[in-house]
Amino acid sequence: MNTRLDRSALAALDLYTVYIGERLGFYRALAADGPATSTELSDRTGTNERLVREWLEQQAATGLLTVDDAAGAALERRYAIRDEEVPALADADHPSFTAHEAIEMVRNARSLPDVVESFRTGNAPPPLTWEPEGRAEWNRAKYLAKLGREWLPAVEPIDRRLKAVPPAKVADLACGTGWSSIAMAQAYPSIVVHGRDLDADAVATARDNAAARGLGDRVTFAVADASHPADPPYDLVTILEALHDMTRPVEVLRTAREMLAPGGSVLVADERVSDAFTADASERDRYVHGISVVACLPDAMGDPDSAMTGAVMRVDILRHYAADAGFGTVETLPVTDDDLRFYRLVP
């Protein structure tokens, strides 16, 4: 077999087993309560010892966990999570948390037969139900740590208005489970944020998340199409890692422009990819191309007026959409992030 495909198969199996550990709380239990035998970990998590033992052995074999005595009796070996692995595997609030990758890959795999059919018909696959995975919260920790503390403060006109009086009004389009809205409200304690998303389950989760943080009076959420006008005017409209998924991005941007108060701006964050297509591309470009094939582009099919953008939305594509929507200025912002590129759009 091709050695690259061998490595890919191994990586896929690692993600599947990480999915099991994340969903069942194994990593969190090891981080919170320390090393454990298979019996102890199964007791802590209410799971089957024999299956837990197999999982622990695989995790140590692949190097994600450590074991105190590999030669010891199977039921006596104690397994531990390294301190440096806790942020990635067990702490969903840490910016380095990446176990969500496993959730997303398993979720995407569920729809692959429908994606194959989409290739034949040109239609979108049926939407996945919320359960069993829910939605992987890719940017939760990053938004909470950086959106209001680093990224927005780096954009002087936006930061200045969000700190000013009267309190700014923000529309967060395609807000998902609400972490971007929450992060902005936490960083700027006078602003009001209205989050909107098509997914009713995501909106319900967003409302719970905001209420749990005591922000229900300033952060509200509604099930709504981003291309449909909301109650203007807004001092800031955000579209964070969502525009490439929208079937009608120009309509959404046009609506966002019409929602702006005088002096307001639209902030777009989307995938950071190379400015032009290249073969044998960087790992980042390869990742975005891959997720576009199995999820982002198929999901945008079916609408006869779909822009069919896909995840690989390069700078020139964004500029073209913004110009068609009537924006006079598209500023690529000096915000540093490995995965996202930021734009400020001004009428």
Buried (B, 14 or more C-beta within 10 A) or exposed (E): EEEEEEEEEEEBEBBBBBBBBBBBBBBBBBBEEEBBBBEBBBBBBEBEBEEBBBBBBBBBEBEBBBBEEEEEEEEEBBBBBBEEBBBBBBBBEBBBBBBBBBBBBBBBBEBEEBBEBBEEEEBBBEEBEBEEBBBBBBBBBBBBBBBBEBBBBBBEBBBEBBBEEEBBBBBBBBBBBBBBBBBBBBBBEEBBBBBBBEBEBBBBBBBBBBEEBEBEEBBBBEEBBBBEEBEBBBBBBBBBBBBBBBBBBBBBBBBBBBBBBEEBBBBBBBBBBBEEEEEEBEEBBEBBBEBBBBBBBBBBBBEEEBBEBBBBBBBEBBBBBBBBBEBEEBEEBEBEEEBBBBBBBBB
